[in-house]
Amino acid sequence: MNYLQLVNKAINLSGVELDDLTSSNFASTTDSLSKKFKTFVADAWKDIQLERDEWEFKSAQTFANVYPRLLIEDGDRTTAPPANAEYEGDTTTASIVVIDSTLLSGTWGTGTAEAWLDLDDLSISSIMLGETFDEIDPDPLNLNVFKVKDLGRYDLLGDISDAYEINKSSFSVQGLDTSDNLALKWISWAEYQRQILPGNGSFGTPRFITEAPDGTFQLFPHPNKGYRVSFEYTKAPQTFTDYDDTPIGLAVQYHDAIVYRAMKYYGDYDSQQAVWARGERGWRLMKTRMEKNLMPTPTWGVNIYDATRF
């Protein structure tokens, strides 16, 4: 059922003498009780979502591909480093190859540019902060030098707008060129700062993950090649707005739970004890079914990944 159908059903089961709302007048109705029922239904759905953190319809999975990444300060480059450009460090003998660049602030060629550089697979195990890199075989018309300011952090949520809370124990990492899937251990930002020396530029297969104060994520060791980071998150509660909104993720057979809970709200509002009691009975029945079928099955004896200390 959509929002309109849920409201009409709640009105009818409550025994209230009101004309059914339609798609034409749903948003513009001036009837005060009809507007109240719209609020009752919207509140009922939001409260049901918040009833249990473990509802399966609130959980989602996603992933993001990450590559070796440097935050650079550009000294004199007049354009963004092109894909496949090869650089060599002043203390690092091996070279790095650029895949892509993202300008964060400033302007190329003015000494103000700050950018992320995503790199191809690394053949080196570390890069130090402050190291300067020069382009190999540069364009003679373009000076091509940059300095490493920081090591990669990642916006793993990307365009996801409905994330309410991340399941910190669900992170895993898989090389883009392998099928091995390894658990990532979550650590706090404070622990990351305390346990890992500032500027530690070690690259390898990530084993730990943390969230920086700016909402980006830091992996350690820093990725030495392309990886897929997978994780679960809890979706933010959906708010009904338009008449054709439907309860996202909730199977049709449980939609009456919203109706019954809305009836309880109407019963409280209008001191209709009989309506409240019918709503309570229906809600309790639906809630029992939902808790049986829409909650994760407990598992026992699971071997939880315990990475070694730093």
C-alpha positions in Angstrom: 0.0 0.0 0.0 1.1 3.6 -0.6 0.7 6.5 1.8 -2.8 7.4 0.4 -4.1 3.8 0.7 -2.7 3.4 4.3 -4.4 6.6 5.4 -7.7 5.6 3.9 -7.6 2.2 5.4 -6.7 3.6 8.9 -9.7 6.0 8.6 -12.1 3.2 7.5 -11.0 0.7 10.2 -11.3 3.4 12.8 -15.0 3.8 11.8 -14.6 7.5 11.1 -17.1 9.0 8.7 -14.8 10.7 6.3 -14.7 10.6 2.5 -11.7 8.7 1.2 -8.8 10.9 0.1 -7.7 10.8 -3.5 -4.5 11.4 -5.3 -6.0 14.8 -6.4 -6.8 16.1 -3.0 -4.4 14.3 -0.7 -1.9 17.1 -0.5 -4.5 19.9 -0.5 -7.2 18.6 1.8 -8.3 21.1 4.4 -10.3 18.7 6.5 -8.6 18.8 9.9 -9.3 15.1 10.8 -8.0 13.9 7.4 -4.9 15.8 8.0 -4.6 14.3 11.4 -4.8 10.8 9.9 -2.0 11.6 7.5 0.1 12.6 10.5 -0.9 9.4 12.4 0.1 7.2 9.5 3.4 9.0 8.8 4.3 8.9 12.5 3.3 5.2 12.8 5.7 4.3 10.0 8.6 6.3 11.4 8.1 4.9 14.9 8.0 1.3 13.5 11.3 1.9 11.8 12.8 3.1 15.1 11.2 0.3 17.1 14.1 -2.1 16.4 17.6 -1.4 15.2 17.8 -4.9 13.8 14.9 -4.8 11.4 16.1 -6.4 8.2 14.4 -3.7 6.0 16.6 -1.1 7.7 19.8 -2.8 6.7 21.6 -2.2 3.5 24.9 -3.4 2.0 27.3 -1.4 -0.3 30.9 -1.2 -1.4 33.4 1.2 -2.8 36.6 0.6 -4.8 39.7 2.3 -3.4 43.2 2.8 -4.8 46.5 4.0 -3.4 45.9 7.6 -2.7 48.0 10.7 -1.9 47.0 14.2 -0.8 49.4 16.5 -2.7 50.4 20.1 -2.7 51.1 21.3 -6.2 54.0 23.7 -6.7 54.0 24.7 -10.3 51.8 22.4 -12.4 49.5 24.4 -14.7 47.1 21.5 -15.3 45.9 18.4 -13.4 48.3 15.4 -13.6 47.1 13.4 -16.6 46.2 9.7 -16.3 49.2 7.4 -16.7 51.6 10.1 -15.8 54.6 8.6 -14.1 56.5 10.2 -11.2 59.6 9.4 -9.1 60.2 10.6 -5.6 63.2 12.4 -4.4 63.9 9.7 -1.8 61.8 6.9 -3.3 63.6 5.2 -6.2 60.6 3.4 -7.5 58.0 5.2 -9.6 54.3 5.8 -9.1 51.7 6.1 -11.9 48.6 8.4 -11.6 45.1 6.9 -12.4 43.1 10.0 -11.6 43.2 13.3 -9.7 40.6 15.3 -7.8 41.2 19.0 -7.1 40.1 19.9 -3.6 41.1 23.6 -3.4 43.2 26.2 -5.1 44.3 26.5 -8.7 46.8 24.4 -10.6 50.0 26.3 -11.3 49.6 29.0 -8.6 51.2 27.0 -5.8 47.7 26.8 -4.1 46.4 23.6 -5.6 45.6 20.7 -3.2 44.4 17.5 -4.7 43.9 13.7 -4.2 45.9 11.5 -6.5 44.7 8.0 -7.1 47.5 5.7 -8.1 48.1 2.4 -10.0 49.4 -0.6 -8.1 52.4 0.3 -6.0 55.7 -1.5 -6.2 56.9 0.4 -3.1 56.0 -0.3 0.5 56.1 3.2 1.9 55.9 6.9 1.0 56.7 9.6 3.5 54.9 12.9 4.1 56.7 15.8 2.7 58.3 13.8 -0.1 58.6 15.6 -3.4 57.8 13.8 -6.7 58.9 14.8 -10.2 57.3 13.6 -13.4 59.4 11.3 -15.5 59.6 12.5 -19.1 57.5 15.6 -18.4 56.0 18.0 -21.0 58.8 20.5 -21.5 56.3 23.3 -21.5 54.9 22.3 -18.1 56.7 22.0 -14.8 55.5 18.9 -13.0 56.4 18.7 -9.3 54.3 18.0 -6.3 54.8 17.4 -2.6 53.0 14.7 -0.5 50.9 16.3 2.2 48.9 13.4 3.5 48.0 9.8 2.7 44.7 8.7 1.4 41.3 9.0 3.0 38.1 7.8 1.3 34.5 8.8 1.1 33.1 5.3 1.2 29.4 6.4 1.3 29.7 8.3 -2.0 26.2 9.2 -3.2 24.4 7.2 -0.5 22.1 9.7 1.2 20.0 7.4 3.5 22.8 6.1 5.7 21.9 6.5 9.4 24.5 4.4 11.1 27.4 2.2 9.8 27.8 -1.3 11.1 31.4 -1.1 12.2 31.9 -4.8 12.5 30.8 -5.5 8.9 33.8 -4.1 7.0 35.7 -6.4 4.7 38.2 -5.9 1.9 38.9 -7.8 -1.2 41.6 -7.2 -3.8 40.1 -6.3 -7.2 42.4 -8.9 -8.7 41.6 -11.7 -6.2 38.6 -13.5 -4.6 40.0 -13.4 -1.1 37.7 -11.5 1.3 39.3 -10.3 4.6 37.6 -8.7 7.6 38.7 -5.2 8.5 39.0 -4.4 12.2 37.4 -1.1 13.2 39.4 1.1 15.5 38.5 4.6 16.9 40.1 7.7 15.4 41.8 8.3 18.8 43.3 4.8 18.8 44.4 5.2 15.2 46.2 8.5 16.2 47.7 6.9 19.3 48.8 3.5 17.8 50.0 4.6 14.4 52.7 7.1 14.2 51.7 10.4 12.4 52.8 10.2 8.8 53.2 6.4 8.8 53.3 5.8 5.0 53.2 2.0 5.0 51.3 0.5 2.1 50.0 -3.1 1.9 46.8 -5.1 2.3 44.5 -3.0 4.7 43.7 -4.7 8.0 42.2 -1.8 10.0 39.7 1.0 9.3 38.7 4.1 11.1 36.6 7.2 10.5 38.3 10.6 10.5 36.6 13.7 12.1 35.6 14.9 8.6 33.6 11.8 7.9 36.1 10.2 5.5 37.6 6.8 6.2 41.2 5.8 6.7 42.6 2.4 6.0 45.8 0.9 7.4 48.1 -0.2 6.0 47.3 2.2 3.2 46.0 0.3 0.1 48.9 -0.7 -2.2 46.6 -1.5 -5.1 42.9 -1.5 -6.0 40.6 -3.0 -3.3 36.8 -3.3 -2.9 35.7 -2.3 0.6 32.3 -3.7 1.6 30.1 -2.9 4.6 26.6 -2.7 5.9 24.7 0.3 7.2 21.4 1.1 8.8 19.1 3.3 6.7 17.7 6.5 8.1 14.0 6.4 8.8 11.9 7.1 5.8 9.4 10.0 6.0 6.1 9.8 4.1 5.6 12.9 2.0 3.7 12.2 -1.3 0.5 10.2 -1.7 2.3 7.5 -3.7 5.2 6.9 -1.2 5.4 3.3 -0.2 7.2 1.8 2.9 10.7 1.2 1.5 11.9 -2.3 2.2 8.7 -3.4 4.1 6.9 -6.4 2.5 3.3 -5.8 1.6 2.1 -8.4 4.1 3.3 -6.2 7.0 1.8 -2.9 5.8 -1.2 -3.3 8.1 1.2 -2.8 11.0 1.3 0.8 10.0 -2.5 1.0 9.8 -3.0 -0.6 13.3 -0.4 1.7 14.9 -2.0 4.7 13.3 -5.4 3.6 14.8 -3.8 3.6 18.2 -2.7 7.2 17.7 -6.1 8.2 16.6 -7.7 6.4 19.6 -5.4 8.4 21.9 -6.1 11.6 20.1 -9.9 11.3 20.1 -10.3 9.3 23.3 -11.7 6.4 21.3 -10.8 3.5 23.6 -12.4 0.8 21.3 -10.5 2.0 18.3 -7.3 2.1 20.4 -7.8 -1.5 21.6 -8.4 -2.8 18.0 -5.3 -1.0 16.9 -3.3 -2.4 19.8 -4.4 -6.0 19.1 -3.6 -5.7 15.4 -0.3 -4.0 16.1 0.8 -6.6 18.6 0.0 -9.4 16.2 1.8 -7.8 13.3 4.8 -6.9 15.6 5.1 -10.6 16.6 5.2 -11.7 13.0 7.7 -9.0 12.1 10.0 -9.9 15.0 9.9 -13.5 13.9 10.5 -12.9 10.2 12.3 -9.6 9.9 15.0 -9.9 12.5 18.4 -11.6 11.9 18.7 -15.2 13.0 21.1 -15.4 16.0 24.3 -17.3 15.2 26.5 -19.0 17.8 30.2 -19.9 17.7 31.1 -17.4 15.0 34.8 -16.9 14.6 35.2 -13.1 14.8 38.2 -11.8 13.1 40.8 -10.5 15.6 43.6 -8.8 13.8 47.0 -8.7 15.5 48.1 -5.5 17.2 50.2 -2.9 15.4 
